[in-house]
Amino acid sequence: MLVVIRGAGDLATGIALRLHRAGYQIVMTDLPAPTSIRRTVCFSEAIRLGEMTVEDISARKVETPEEALTLAQSGVVAVLADPAGACIPTLRPGAVVDAILAKKNLGTALTDAPVVIGVGPGFTVGIDCHAAVETMRGHTLGRALYTGSPLPNTGIPGLIGGRSGERVLRAPADGIFEPRMEIGQLVQEGEIAATVNGKPMRCTLTGCLRGLLQGGLQVHEGMKCGDIDPRGQQANCFTASDKATAIGGGVLEALLHFGCLPD
């Protein structure tokens, strides 16, 4: 069965990994110039690089819905530059998963597919999706919801290694993002991870640089551009997170709940 996943960032990629391993055919959509932070575990990188492998699963950029369907049927995750999801009527998937994580619905409708699953805040079961999946860290993370809505966004990043908002690196100015470090690098608080218009974006704590925006993108002051994991485990930079896999499990449950079986 074909599943279209809107979004191809790290959480959407965690969903794709679980569904692909369960036997579903996967087509993902994202921006023509993706803004994913955890690029080493994002299938959105296929849009930039042509191909991307995360863990043991490969994804490849395609140009048309027809090409996407053929590739997905061959067992490779297909990735389209299609932020509006314009491919959906052509592909006629068995299910659509909105994992854009925009904190609001950017256009997904209950009529897009026989089963529509909304991931995170901004969705209400019965209004714009058949099921929703909780993305808030805590007791209900990854829970499939068949009534109501996921918890609203607090604007505060979840705790990792006892640290929250200070994990996030933000652009110090408007301008072009120029990285000075690589994902997976061990860093010290105060070191320069990137610059924007000559202004330094410094590491906010000591740990491992888990995510960093690609160079050359236009950013605005305060925009999230990096992520430090205080636990300092470099291997974690190259595998899907606990949060991504938990959410993927919730999506998988919802698909099976509605009888959406892999071929």
Summary of the structure (lengths in Angstrom):
residues: 263
radius of gyration: 17.9
end to end distance: 5.3
largest distance: 54.1
contacts: 940
relative contact order: 0.18
helix: 22%
strand: 29%
